[in-house]
Amino acid sequence: MPADLSPIDKAKFVAAKRASEFVESGMRVGLGTGSTAAWLVRCLGEMVREEGLRIRGVPTSARTAALARDVGIDVISLDEAKWLDLTIDGADEFDPELNLIKGGGGALLQEKIVATASDQMIVIADAAKEVANLGAFPLPVEVVPFGWQTTQALLSETLEAMDVMGREITLRMNGERPYVTDEGNYIVDLHLGRIGNARQLALILNQMPGVVENGLFVDICDRVIVGHGDGRIELRDINAGTVTEDRMEFVEDDNLFRDL
Ligand SMILES: O=C[C@H](O)[C@H](O)[C@H](O)COP(=O)(O)O
């Protein structure tokens, strides 16, 4: 590993590298989106090229699809795969029950569809993503562009009725224009501060006509692999309820970075 990699990237790398050990030949694997998931895709690409790993990957965004193809992974659609053995993805926050906030990178809709269609979901994260309560990270909600301001007003009224503390809602922008997702929708970010009941909020949000999906992943993630900048790794397993710690040594590996 290059010495100039920042601690945060080392943390993301070791989590991704550890997660790649759960991938076996013959698997159909959901490939997440974001800077942490990109490390995973690179690790898997190296295993495909150097170790003969045979997998088919279902990407959760156009940018992950492009990276996966670049590193040599056989990319198929979710409908071709139909069902996945495993999805590995990043997260913006995870709580002690392994519930998540996702969508900081705008890919929450495809990510949730893919993760839900998987036997298992593993989240890879640096330690900063761990929280006691979800909500400090603004909750992304994907909305259809038609009538988005009306949907935003409805969201605002609903949060008020629920007595949610933070109620600021912002439209995600890409420069001067609204950010547009891979599915052609907009994203509004809910600045809530603290989410008391994630399951209830997720259900209420998805009942609104203009809402396509929200970034709360409740009871979807099975395991979180937390990476640290010094190479330590923690495994949080929702079934076993255990925390295992081990350590990954940094090694120089030019092949891994060949495609960056
Ligand atoms: O939409 C993006 C995804 O939910 C990402 O997995 C999430 O935002 C975490 O991204 P990163 O690994 O870059 O922090």
Ligand as a Chemical Component Dictionary entry (heavy atoms), coordinates in Angstrom:
data_LIG
# 
_chem_comp.id                   LIG 
_chem_comp.type                 NON-POLYMER 
_chem_comp.pdbx_formal_charge   0 
_chem_comp.three_letter_code    LIG 
# 
loop_
_chem_comp_atom.comp_id 
_chem_comp_atom.atom_id 
_chem_comp_atom.alt_atom_id 
_chem_comp_atom.type_symbol 
_chem_comp_atom.charge 
_chem_comp_atom.model_Cartn_x 
_chem_comp_atom.model_Cartn_y 
_chem_comp_atom.model_Cartn_z 
_chem_comp_atom.pdbx_ordinal 
LIG O1 O1 O 0 -25.094 6.803 -2.027 1  
LIG C1 C1 C 0 -24.031 6.463 -1.563 2  
LIG C2 C2 C 0 -23.858 5.366 -0.633 3  
LIG O2 O2 O 0 -24.934 5.141 0.218  4  
LIG C3 C3 C 0 -22.523 5.298 0.075  5  
LIG O3 O3 O 0 -22.350 3.964 0.427  6  
LIG C4 C4 C 0 -22.407 6.129 1.313  7  
LIG O4 O4 O 0 -22.710 7.464 0.994  8  
LIG C5 C5 C 0 -21.013 6.031 1.935  9  
LIG O5 O5 O 0 -20.081 6.554 1.060  10 
LIG P1 P1 P 0 -18.529 6.635 1.417  11 
LIG O6 O6 O 0 -18.028 5.238 1.457  12 
LIG O7 O7 O 0 -17.924 7.420 0.285  13 
LIG O8 O8 O 0 -18.434 7.349 2.717  14 
# 
loop_
_chem_comp_bond.comp_id 
_chem_comp_bond.atom_id_1 
_chem_comp_bond.atom_id_2 
_chem_comp_bond.value_order 
_chem_comp_bond.pdbx_ordinal 
LIG O1 C1 DOUB 1  
LIG C1 C2 SING 2  
LIG C2 O2 SING 3  
LIG C2 C3 SING 4  
LIG C3 O3 SING 5  
LIG C3 C4 SING 6  
LIG C4 O4 SING 7  
LIG C4 C5 SING 8  
LIG C5 O5 SING 9  
LIG O5 P1 SING 10 
LIG P1 O6 DOUB 11 
LIG P1 O7 SING 12 
LIG P1 O8 SING 13 
# 
